[in-house]
Amino acid sequence: SVFMIFLFCVCPTVRHSLRNFYTASTGVPNFPEFVAVGLVDDVQTEYYDSNTQRAVPKQDWMEKATADEAGYWDSQTQISQSNEQIFKVRIDTLKKRFNQTGGVHIVQVMYGCEWDDETGDTNGFSQHGYDGEDFVVFDLRTKTWIAPTPQAVITKHKWDRDTGQNEYLYHYFTQECIDWLKKYVGYGRSTLLRTDLPSVSLLQKTPSSPVTCHASGFYPNKIKLFWTRDGEEVHEDVDHGEILHNHDGTFQKSVDLDLSSVKAEDWGRYSCVFQLYGVMEDIVTKLDPKVIKTNWGKTEIERDGGGKDTFGLFVQLNLRAFVCLNKSQEEKSAVLTTGLC
């Protein structure tokens, strides 16, 4: 059974994010050599790849960007095309740095900023990776670069010496990026600031498997999903899954509870609780064998409708090109494309 509990609580503030990614690859079949995707509050907003050669909006409300910058999409296309060429060189440079020849290799850059719309607190970040490992990371506080691997020390020293560029990055992450994030949130306010409650199901693959509490269709992704026993949160024998994207822009999450050591008569003491930011109601689902969807009983595990895949993993490359105000095309491209030589 599912019911609501009304609580009077102090809810957390809304922390918005602008995350931009570049991914360049070599040796990966049937995948573009360069991809750029942008996300606002984890919602994909724009996309570019080396096959299409065009930056395009992924949300209708992103068309409003041209009101603040004429030719916005042409500019984004030119930036991505320029960086596509630079990243091809970058992969070759890093392969030499790591004494590599052929094979599959991937260079990734993630950068962006965060803004708390209640406290005004902000943060910026820029992380460069190679073959799935951190390569260099920008320290916003010291305006210097951190090199977690020996092969990155050369790059760190070179970029640390470019104090002018680092000052600009600090300015971008603390001002320009925040300004654009606020604009994007304004463009998509009706979408980004909405709240959607999920459907919550209890699932079990076999009689001896853990019981999975699965919530799908919620928005935003600022949630908490957990098991309780007699009203107290359970931490032992619990396995939390990651928050995943659904195809319709909402999210899903699961949390497993191992009941192998729990007596059948004690199952009724357990409940799954879902909490969504900004909503004063908890969705509480009591652990009742009659409502568990199984692979062996009358109630079979089904896939959610509306394009939501209960056990599917929606993989989304989060990549996007830089947006820099009041900069020439060359300066825009230079923000994150400093050479790695």
N, C-alpha and C positions, 0 to 999 in steps of 0.2 A: 504494500500500500504506500501511496505517496501523499504527503501532506505538507502544508506550509507552517513554518514557525515565524511569528512576527517578532523581530528584535529591534531594540532601539540602541544603535551602536554608532560609534564614531568611525565613519568610512574613510579610507585612505584618499589622498588627493589623486587627481588625474595626471599621469605622467605620459606626455606624448613623445613620440619618437619619429625621427626621419633616418632611415637606414638605406644606404646606397652601396651597391656591390658591383665590382667588375670580376669576371672570370674569363681567363684565357687558358686554352688547353691545346695540347698537341698529342696526337696518337689516339684520340677518343673517336671511335667510329660513330657515324650518324648523329653527331652533335656539333653545333656551331663552334668555330674556333674562338669566338669572342662573344660574350653575352653581357648585357648591362640591364639591371632591373632595379627599380626603386620601390620602397615601401614607406607608407606613413601609418603609424600605429599598426604595423604588421599587415596592412592591406596593400597589395601590389598596385602601384600607381602608374608606372611606365615601364617600357620594355624596348630593348634593341638587341639585335644579334647580327653577326657577320653575314648571314644568309639574306636577311631582309634588307639590311643596310638602311633602316629607317627607325627612328625613335617614335613610338606611338603611345598615346594614353591608354591605360587599362581601366580607368574609371571615367564615367561621363563627366563628373565634376572637375576632372583635371583639365578639361578644355578651357576652364576659366583662367588658366595660367597665362594665356595670351593677352589677357586684359592688363596684367602687370608687366609683362615683357613681350612686346611684339616680336613675332617670329620665334617664339619659345621653342617650338618643336623642330624648326629648322636648325636652331642653335644647338639643341640637344643631339640632333643627328650628326652635325658636324663635329661636335666634341667626341662622340662615341666613335665615329669613323677615324678620327685622329688617334684616339687611344687604342683602337684596334691594331693599328700599325705599330705603335709604341710597345704594346704588350707582346707582340710577336717577337720583337727584339729582346724584350725582357726575359722571355722563356729561354731563349738561346743563351743569354748571359748567365742565367741561373744554372742551366745545365752544365755550363763550363765551370761555374763556381763549385758545383757539387760533383764534378768529374763524371758527368753522365753523358750518354750518347742518345740512343733511341728510347723507345718505350713511351708510356703515358705519363705526362707531366702537366700540372695545373698550377697556375698563378692566380691568387685571389686577393682582392682588396675590399675591405669593408670600412666605410666611414659614415659619419653622420652626427646627429646631436639629439639631445633629449631636453624636454622643457616641462616643468611642473606648472600647470596653469593656475594653481592656487598659491603656491609659495614663491613662484618665480625662479626657483632653482633650475640651473641649466648644466649640461655636461656635453662634451664633445669627444669623439674617438676616431682613430684611424689605425687600422690593423692590416698588415700585409702578410700573406701566407704563401707557402710554396709546398706543393704535394701534401696538403693536409696538416702542415705544421706551421706554427707562428714563425715569421721571418723577422719583421721589425714592427714595433708598436710605438705610436706617438704618445709621449707623456705630456698631457696638456698643461700640467702644473709647472713643469720645468722647461717646457718647450724644447725638449730633446727627445732622442729616439732610443728605444730599448732593443737590444739585440739578444734574443734568447739562444741563438746558435752561433758557433764560431764562424760559420760562413757568412753571417750577417754583419759581423763587426766592421768590415770594410764599408758597407753601406751606411751603418750607423755613424761612423766617423765623417764620411762625406756629407751626409745630411745634417749632422750636428753643426758642421762648419757653415752651412747655408743659413745663417741666422735670419736673414731677410725673409726667406721662404717660411721659416718656422714662425716668425712673427705674423706673417700673413695667415698661416694655418690657425694660429691662436685667434686672430681676428675673425676668421671665417667661422670657426666652431663656436665662438662665444657671441657672435653678432649676426653675420650674414645667414648662416645656417638656421639659426633660431628664427630670424625674420621670415625665411621661406617656410619653415615648419609651421609657424603661426598662420601664414597665408594658406598653406595646404589644409590645415585643420579647418580654417574658415570656409574654404571651397567645399569640403566634404562634411560639413558639420552634421547634416541630417543623417549621414551614414556612419561617421566615425564616433559620434556621441550618442548613438542609439544603444538600447539594451535589448537583447534577445535572450529569452530563457530557453534552456535546452529540454530535450526529452531525455529522461534518465531510465536506464534499463539495467537489470541484473542478468549477467551471462555466466554460463559455466560449460566448459567443453566436455568434461567427463565427470562422473560422480566424485572422483578423487582430486579434481582440479580446483584451484582457487576460484572463488566467486569474484567476478569482475563487475564493478560498478562503472557503467559507461554513460557519460553525458555528452550529447552531441547537439549542435545547433545553437550554441551560446555565442554571444558577442557583448562586450569586448572579451579579450582573453585574460582579463584580470579577474581570476576566479580562484576558488579553493575547493577541492574535492577530497573528501576524507571519510574514513570509517570511524564510527563511535561504538562504544560498549557501555551501556547504561548511561548514555549521554556524555561520556568522556572520550576524547579522541584517542584512537588506537594507533600506536607506532610500531609495535612488533608484529611480525608476519604480514606486513603490508608492503606492497610494491607499487610505487607511483609511476605512471607512464607520462610521457611528454605531452604537451599541448600540441595538437596537430591541426592543420588547415583542412576545412571542407571546401569543396569546389564552389560553393555559393558564397564564400567569404566569411562564413561562421567558423567555429572551432569545435574540436572534440577532445576529450581526455578520458582516460581510464585509470582506475586504481584497483588493484587486486588484493583480496584478503584470503590468506591461507587458513582454512578452518579444520585442517587435519587433526588438530589437538583439541578441538571444541566439541563438546557433547551436543548431540542433535537437539536436546531440550533447551540448550542455551542459545541457539541461533537467534531466537526472537529478541535477544538482548542487544543485537547488533543493528546498526542502521548506517546507510550511506548518506552523507550530507553534502549538498552543493551550495556554494555561496558565490554570488556574482556581485562585483563592485557596483555600487550605486543602487542596489536593490535591497530593501529592508527585509525581504523574505528569504528564508532558507528552504530549499527543496530537500525534504527528508524522505528517504526510501527505506522502509524497514526490510530486514532480511527475512523474506518469507519464501520457502521452497516452492510455493504455488505460483509465484510470479517470476521465478528464474527461467530465463530462456536457455534451453539446453540443446545439445546435439543428439540426445537419445530419447527425450520425452516428447510429449505432445506439443509442447511449446518450443519450437525450433528457433535457433538463432537466425535472425533475419538481418538484412542490410537495411539501413535507414533509407527513407525516400529522399527526394529532393537532391539527389546526387551526393549524399553523404555516405561514405563507405565506412561501416562500423570497424572493420579490422584492416582497412586499407591504409596505406601510408601515402599521404599527399606530399610529394617532394616538390618544392618550389625553390628555384634559384633566385636569391634575393640580390639583384644587381641593378645598379643605376649609375648614370653619368653625373658628374658634378654640375651644380648650378651655382654660378658665381655672379653676383650683381656688380655692375659698373666695371667689368673687366673686359679687355679685348679678347678675341677668340684665342690668341696664343696664350694669354695669361690664364684663361679658363682651363685650357688643356694642361697647363704646367702645374696646376695645383696638386695633383696626385700622380703625375707621370714623371717625376724626377728620375733620371737614369739610375740603374742599379750597378753600373760599371765601377 
